[in-house]
Amino acid sequence: MRNIGKLINSYTNSITTLCNCIEIKRKDGLILYFTDHEKDLVINEIIYNSCQSFEASAFANELGLTPNNLNIQGILSHENIRNDEILAGKYDFAEVTIFQIDYTNPSIGKIIINHGFIGEINCNNNHFSAELKSLSQKTDQVLGEIYSPMCRAKFGSNECGINTNDFSNTSKVIAVDNPYLIFSTNLKKPIGFFDYGLIEFISGDNKNIKIEIRSYFNDQIILATPLPYKILIEDEFKITIGCDKTFTTCCNTFNNAINFRGEPHVPGIDQVFKTPGTL
């Protein structure tokens, strides 16, 4: 309590000596430390790297379980954070803590400003900004299921029941036209066969990275998003067929109607609002 009192006194008497600090803990256990102070700070024997471009949008804490979210930008463009790692998803759902401290006397304690996890990350000319979602955001999620003509199950999940290995092929890259378009030789499948599917590299710099497929034709694979690292000739990959979530595909392609998690025969909104005499 004595330290908290000193820190509050720092707010009232020496406001110019306060600075913001941020800790980012990735899912793989790596922790990064930053501060908007003009110099690096040492707090509890941990070095916080100076990042004066760090900005956080205004936010207000509210009583109850209303989610308190804010946007952070600049910090993701720091030299210690590589663009390819962001694109590879290594900062997805990373845990973030933002606090203020008196840099002239860090030992008196800190005041937590916000704590949460990284949500959506946007990129504009190699400058990244991220939405910081508070922990109460998890209480704002929809529980249960709603009626839908499309299947709600994830393809290959326990609810789906399909073994994706039965609908997968392995191949090698023989040519790369651009970051979105790669070529293979031995797939030889009909046009659209791998639409909505998934490609996972099993060798090369992109090993273990999965990307959705936008379309497939003549052994040309068009990716939904570019891979974070350069694709090289002879890189091996595993490609899996996709599912468009319709009842027709579930029946005709996968013979899996018994596990379809949708209601294709429920009348739509047009039927609900139909009036007498309407065809």
C-alpha positions as CSV (number, residue, x, y, z in Angstrom):
1,M,0.0,0.0,0.0
2,R,2.9,2.4,0.8
3,N,4.3,1.9,-2.8
4,I,0.8,2.5,-4.3
5,G,0.6,5.8,-2.4
6,K,4.0,6.8,-3.7
7,L,2.9,6.1,-7.3
8,I,-0.3,8.1,-6.9
9,N,1.7,10.9,-5.5
10,S,3.8,10.7,-8.6
11,Y,0.7,11.2,-10.6
12,T,-0.2,14.4,-8.8
13,N,3.3,15.9,-8.2
14,S,5.5,14.8,-11.1
15,I,3.2,13.8,-13.9
16,T,5.9,14.4,-16.5
17,T,8.0,11.5,-15.1
18,L,5.4,8.9,-16.0
19,C,5.7,6.6,-19.0
20,N,3.8,3.7,-20.6
21,C,5.2,0.2,-20.8
22,I,3.8,-2.8,-22.6
23,E,4.5,-6.6,-22.3
24,I,3.6,-8.9,-25.2
25,K,3.6,-12.7,-24.4
26,R,3.2,-14.9,-27.5
27,K,1.6,-18.3,-27.5
28,D,5.1,-19.9,-28.0
29,G,6.3,-18.4,-24.7
30,L,8.4,-15.5,-26.1
31,I,7.9,-12.3,-24.1
32,L,8.7,-8.8,-25.5
33,Y,9.0,-5.7,-23.5
34,F,8.6,-2.1,-24.7
35,T,8.2,1.5,-23.4
36,D,7.4,4.8,-24.9
37,H,10.2,6.5,-22.9
38,E,13.0,8.0,-24.9
39,K,15.5,5.5,-23.5
40,D,15.4,1.8,-22.6
41,L,14.2,1.2,-19.0
42,V,15.3,-1.6,-16.6
43,I,12.3,-2.7,-14.4
44,N,12.7,-5.6,-12.1
45,E,15.9,-6.5,-13.9
46,I,14.0,-6.7,-17.2
47,I,15.0,-4.4,-20.1
48,Y,12.1,-2.5,-21.7
49,N,13.1,-1.4,-25.2
50,S,12.3,2.2,-26.2
51,C,9.6,2.5,-28.8
52,Q,8.4,6.1,-29.0
53,S,6.1,5.3,-31.9
54,F,3.9,3.3,-29.6
55,E,0.3,4.7,-29.5
56,A,-2.8,3.4,-27.8
57,S,-6.3,4.7,-28.6
58,A,-8.4,6.2,-25.8
59,F,-10.4,3.8,-23.7
60,A,-12.6,3.9,-20.6
61,N,-13.1,1.1,-18.1
62,E,-16.7,0.4,-17.3
63,L,-18.4,-1.5,-14.5
64,G,-19.8,-4.9,-15.3
65,L,-18.8,-7.3,-18.0
66,T,-18.9,-4.8,-21.0
67,P,-15.8,-5.5,-23.1
68,N,-13.2,-2.7,-23.0
69,N,-11.1,-2.8,-26.2
70,L,-8.5,-0.4,-27.6
71,N,-6.2,-0.2,-30.6
72,I,-2.4,-0.3,-30.4
73,Q,-0.2,0.8,-33.3
74,G,3.4,1.5,-33.9
75,I,4.6,-1.2,-31.5
76,L,4.2,-3.9,-34.1
77,S,6.5,-2.0,-36.4
78,H,9.4,-2.2,-33.9
79,E,12.6,-3.7,-35.3
80,N,12.4,-6.6,-32.8
81,I,9.0,-7.6,-34.3
82,R,9.4,-9.1,-37.8
83,N,6.7,-8.7,-40.4
84,D,6.9,-12.3,-41.5
85,E,6.2,-13.5,-38.0
86,I,3.1,-11.4,-37.8
87,L,1.9,-12.8,-41.2
88,A,2.7,-16.3,-39.9
89,G,0.3,-15.8,-37.0
90,K,2.8,-15.9,-34.2
91,Y,1.2,-12.8,-32.6
92,D,-2.3,-14.0,-32.9
93,F,-4.0,-14.0,-29.4
94,A,-0.8,-12.9,-27.8
95,E,-1.3,-11.8,-24.2
96,V,-0.7,-8.0,-23.7
97,T,-0.3,-5.9,-20.5
98,I,-0.1,-2.1,-20.6
99,F,0.9,-0.2,-17.5
100,Q,2.3,3.2,-16.3
101,I,5.4,3.7,-14.2
102,D,7.5,6.5,-12.8
103,Y,10.7,6.1,-14.8
104,T,12.7,8.0,-12.2
105,N,11.8,5.5,-9.5
106,P,10.5,2.2,-11.0
107,S,10.7,0.4,-7.7
108,I,7.6,2.2,-6.3
109,G,5.3,0.0,-8.4
110,K,3.1,0.3,-11.5
111,I,-0.5,1.0,-12.4
112,I,-2.1,-1.5,-14.8
113,I,-3.8,0.4,-17.7
114,N,-5.2,-2.6,-19.6
115,H,-4.7,-6.4,-19.9
116,G,-6.0,-8.6,-22.7
117,F,-5.1,-10.3,-25.9
118,I,-4.4,-9.3,-29.4
119,G,-7.3,-9.6,-31.8
120,E,-7.5,-8.5,-35.4
121,I,-4.2,-7.2,-36.9
122,N,-4.3,-4.8,-39.8
123,C,-1.4,-4.0,-42.2
124,N,-1.0,-0.8,-44.2
125,N,2.3,-0.2,-46.0
126,N,4.2,-2.4,-43.6
127,H,2.7,-0.5,-40.6
128,F,0.8,-2.8,-38.3
129,S,-2.0,-2.0,-35.9
130,A,-3.7,-4.4,-33.6
131,E,-7.0,-4.5,-31.7
132,L,-6.4,-5.3,-28.0
133,K,-9.4,-7.2,-26.6
134,S,-10.0,-7.2,-22.9
135,L,-10.5,-10.5,-21.0
136,S,-14.2,-9.6,-20.6
137,Q,-14.5,-10.0,-24.4
138,K,-14.7,-13.7,-23.9
139,T,-18.0,-13.2,-22.0
140,D,-19.4,-11.5,-25.2
141,Q,-19.3,-14.7,-27.3
142,V,-22.4,-16.5,-28.5
143,L,-23.1,-19.7,-26.6
144,G,-24.9,-22.5,-28.2
145,E,-25.8,-22.8,-31.9
146,I,-28.3,-21.0,-34.2
147,Y,-30.2,-22.4,-37.2
148,S,-28.4,-22.2,-40.5
149,P,-28.9,-23.8,-43.9
150,M,-25.1,-24.2,-44.0
151,C,-23.1,-26.7,-42.0
152,R,-21.7,-25.2,-38.7
153,A,-19.1,-28.0,-38.2
154,K,-15.5,-27.4,-39.0
155,F,-14.4,-29.7,-41.8
156,G,-12.6,-32.7,-40.3
157,S,-13.7,-32.0,-36.7
158,N,-15.3,-34.7,-34.5
159,E,-18.7,-33.2,-35.3
160,C,-18.0,-33.5,-39.0
161,G,-16.6,-37.0,-38.8
162,I,-14.6,-36.8,-42.0
163,N,-10.9,-38.0,-41.9
164,T,-9.2,-35.3,-43.9
165,N,-6.2,-37.6,-44.7
166,D,-8.6,-39.5,-47.0
167,F,-9.0,-36.3,-49.1
168,S,-5.4,-35.1,-49.0
169,N,-2.5,-35.2,-51.4
170,T,1.2,-34.4,-51.1
171,S,3.1,-32.6,-53.9
172,K,6.1,-30.3,-54.6
173,V,6.3,-26.8,-56.0
174,I,7.5,-26.7,-59.6
175,A,7.0,-23.0,-60.2
176,V,5.9,-19.8,-58.4
177,D,4.3,-17.1,-60.4
178,N,3.7,-14.7,-57.5
179,P,3.1,-14.9,-53.7
180,Y,-0.5,-16.0,-54.4
181,L,0.0,-18.5,-57.2
182,I,2.0,-21.8,-57.1
183,F,2.2,-24.7,-59.5
184,S,2.4,-28.4,-58.9
185,T,2.6,-31.4,-61.3
186,N,1.0,-34.6,-59.9
187,L,-2.3,-33.4,-58.5
188,K,-4.3,-33.8,-61.7
189,K,-7.6,-33.0,-60.2
190,P,-10.7,-31.4,-61.8
191,I,-11.2,-27.6,-61.8
192,G,-12.3,-26.4,-58.5
193,F,-11.4,-29.7,-56.7
194,F,-9.4,-27.9,-53.9
195,D,-11.5,-24.7,-53.7
196,Y,-11.9,-23.7,-50.1
197,G,-9.3,-26.2,-49.1
198,L,-6.1,-26.0,-47.1
199,I,-2.4,-26.2,-48.0
200,E,0.2,-27.0,-45.4
201,F,3.9,-26.9,-46.2
202,I,5.9,-29.8,-44.8
203,S,9.4,-28.4,-45.9
204,G,11.0,-25.1,-46.5
205,D,10.8,-21.8,-44.7
206,N,7.0,-22.1,-44.5
207,K,7.0,-25.5,-42.8
208,N,3.9,-26.1,-40.6
209,I,2.2,-23.0,-41.9
210,K,-1.4,-23.5,-43.2
211,I,-3.1,-21.2,-45.7
212,E,-6.6,-21.4,-47.2
213,I,-6.9,-22.0,-50.9
214,R,-9.0,-19.6,-53.0
215,S,-9.3,-21.6,-56.1
216,Y,-7.6,-24.5,-58.1
217,F,-7.4,-25.2,-61.8
218,N,-4.9,-27.1,-64.1
219,D,-2.6,-27.8,-61.1
220,Q,-2.4,-24.1,-60.3
221,I,-3.1,-23.3,-56.7
222,I,-4.3,-19.7,-55.9
223,L,-3.9,-18.9,-52.2
224,A,-6.3,-16.7,-50.2
225,T,-3.4,-14.8,-48.6
226,P,0.3,-14.8,-49.3
227,L,2.7,-16.9,-47.3
228,P,5.0,-15.1,-44.8
229,Y,8.2,-16.6,-46.3
230,K,9.4,-17.0,-49.9
231,I,8.2,-20.1,-51.6
232,L,11.0,-22.1,-53.3
233,I,11.1,-24.7,-56.0
234,E,10.9,-28.3,-54.5
235,D,9.1,-27.1,-51.4
236,E,6.9,-30.0,-50.3
237,F,3.3,-29.4,-49.2
238,K,0.1,-31.3,-48.2
239,I,-3.1,-30.1,-49.8
240,T,-6.5,-31.0,-48.5
241,I,-9.9,-30.7,-50.2
242,G,-12.3,-28.1,-48.9
243,C,-16.0,-28.0,-48.1
244,D,-18.4,-25.3,-49.1
245,K,-20.7,-26.2,-46.2
246,T,-23.7,-27.1,-48.3
247,F,-25.9,-30.1,-47.9
248,T,-25.4,-31.1,-51.5
249,T,-21.6,-31.3,-51.2
250,C,-21.9,-33.2,-47.9
251,C,-24.1,-35.8,-49.6
252,N,-22.5,-36.1,-53.0
253,T,-18.8,-35.5,-52.3
254,F,-18.4,-36.9,-48.8
255,N,-21.4,-39.2,-48.4
256,N,-21.7,-37.7,-44.9
257,A,-25.3,-36.4,-44.7
258,I,-25.8,-38.1,-41.3
259,N,-23.2,-35.7,-39.7
260,F,-24.4,-32.5,-41.5
261,R,-24.7,-29.8,-38.9
262,G,-27.2,-27.5,-40.6
263,E,-30.9,-27.1,-41.4
264,P,-31.1,-27.0,-45.2
265,H,-34.9,-27.4,-45.3
266,V,-35.8,-24.7,-42.8
267,P,-37.8,-22.0,-44.6
268,G,-35.9,-18.9,-45.3
269,I,-36.9,-15.3,-44.5
270,D,-38.8,-15.0,-47.8
271,Q,-41.1,-17.8,-46.7
272,V,-41.6,-16.3,-43.3
273,F,-42.8,-12.9,-44.7
274,K,-44.8,-14.4,-47.6
275,T,-48.3,-13.0,-47.8
276,P,-51.4,-14.7,-49.2
277,G,-51.3,-14.8,-53.0
278,T,-47.5,-14.5,-53.2
279,L,-46.0,-17.1,-55.5
